[in-house]
Every structure is written in C-alpha cells, then in structure tokens.
C-alpha cells in the first residue's frame, strides 16, 4: 500500500529550504556524491512537491555550501566539544546527526510553518531541541543561554533572504545576548543578487530571492564590538576533495576546467564566512569529513 504523501505548505522564502534538501538527496544517490544523507532521500520521496523544476546540476552547489558549513561546525566542536550550536533557519537539514560528537547541545530554529513540517520527520532529542521562532525574535535566546558553554550560530542561506537592516538587527541582537560566540554566515554581493534569476532561484517567485547585499563581509565587524572575521571563503576555497566532486551545469563545468579564473570571478560575490567574538577557534587541519 502506497502511503499518502505529505503536503508542503510553506511561505515563499521558506520554500527555498527544498533546494538544499533536494541537493543532498541527489548527491546521496550519486556515486561519489558530496554527501551521504539517507534521510534527505526519504524526505524528498515523502513530500508532495514538484521537485522536477530543478536539475541535479543546479542544486549541487547548495550541497557544497552545506559541506563547508559542516566543516566550520566540526572544527568548532573539536575545540569546544561541550558547546551549544544554534542552527538558524534549520529547514529540513540533518546537520545535527552529521556532526554530533555525543556532547554538543543543539537547537534547530525556524519559523512556525517550517517547524510544523519538520516535526513530520524529526523529533526533539535529549540534546537537540526544535524552536519555532524567527531569528528576529529574542525570546528563544533565553533557552540557548541557559544551555551554557560557548555558542556557535549557524546561518546557512538564511540571513541573505532578509533586508539589510534586518540582517544587521539579527546579528546585533545575538551580540547583545551573547558575549562569547561564533557565527557562520553566508553573504551575497550586489552582483550575485542581480544574477540570481539565472540559477535555481529562477524556479521560484522573486519574493523568494536573496535581498541582503554585502559586498565585503568584513564590514560586519563594525556592527558588533569585538567581532572578528576569522575566515571568508568562496566556493573555490572549499577543500579540493569536495571541489573535485561538484557537478556544475553546462557550460560552467567546462569553464571551471579550462578557465578557472573566470569561474573565480563569477562566484567571488558569494562567500561563506566565520566570525567570532571572545571565543578561541583554532582551525583543525582537515578536521571534518564527518558529512560523508
């Protein structure tokens, strides 16, 4: 008997969480893919949604981004094994299970409609709790502060959907409540935002697209006293082992192979960044192939 599929009732921006979900499912099914995420495959198969709007090569980059964020978290936990991690805009991500070291205290934060959908597939665990709230709210921060330990906030493809004042407000509110923290966040330049209609975002309405323009991530340091940009990477700065496995749509694959400087110029506006304030974060060499 075929089980009934689960309806997807999400807001316009929230719907974008299906892109990285599909990317992880594609890469899991592909031999030598970027990630091994059986839950992503199961969830895609159970959702009543037209995923055919995206081609496999269009969403591979989202999985590369996920792996880069995973490595930031694992590096952090190598130094602070009993830390607290907050996944801002968790969507249907499985990051906790991929990087769990048996000690971390974890919070999955997202808007109520997303958490309602997420609870169809995930349940709270002793060290992993879901919170239905906006990053722009502040009540959720009390639960995080009570968990103790150094705190890492992970914002993968979340703040970039906010208007610039709201993105700044979110980071400033975190800094008001937490004196010691790390923040992993991606940024998009004005040029990248202008071009987003040519990529996987073209399958979604413009109200779902990126909004926050940040041409230079180091400017965020000026928003918060003591905040330091520790790392800032484009996709081409990812681990070579990951780059070898990325699938790109034509003609980008040929450009990357024969004219990589052109690709570097094209992707330079999108960056994955790590900030810290009052938290020692010594990067561990080749720490974390934990996502495989």
HELIX and SHEET records of a PDB file:
HELIX    1   1 UNK A   14  UNK A   16  5                                   3    
HELIX    2   2 UNK A   17  UNK A   29  1                                  13    
HELIX    3   3 UNK A   38  UNK A   46  1                                   9    
HELIX    4   4 UNK A   51  UNK A   53  5                                   3    
HELIX    5   5 UNK A   56  UNK A   79  1                                  24    
HELIX    6   6 UNK A   95  UNK A   99  1                                   5    
HELIX    7   7 UNK A  112  UNK A  118  1                                   7    
HELIX    8   8 UNK A  140  UNK A  147  1                                   8    
HELIX    9   9 UNK A  159  UNK A  161  5                                   3    
HELIX   10  10 UNK A  164  UNK A  177  1                                  14    
HELIX   11  11 UNK A  190  UNK A  195  1                                   6    
HELIX   12  12 UNK A  196  UNK A  198  5                                   3    
HELIX   13  13 UNK A  200  UNK A  203  5                                   4    
HELIX   14  14 UNK A  206  UNK A  208  5                                   3    
HELIX   15  15 UNK A  217  UNK A  223  5                                   7    
HELIX   16  16 UNK A  235  UNK A  237  5                                   3    
HELIX   17  17 UNK A  240  UNK A  243  1                                   4    
HELIX   18  18 UNK A  252  UNK A  258  1                                   7    
HELIX   19  19 UNK A  260  UNK A  267  1                                   8    
SHEET    1   A 2 UNK A   6  UNK A   7  0                                        
SHEET    2   A 2 UNK A  47  UNK A  48  1                                        
SHEET    1   B 7 UNK A 128  UNK A 132  0                                        
SHEET    2   B 7 UNK A 105  UNK A 110  1                                        
SHEET    3   B 7 UNK A  84  UNK A  88  1                                        
SHEET    4   B 7 UNK A 151  UNK A 155  1                                        
SHEET    5   B 7 UNK A 181  UNK A 188  1                                        
SHEET    6   B 7 UNK A 270  UNK A 277 -1                                        
SHEET    7   B 7 UNK A 228  UNK A 233 -1                                        
END                                                                             
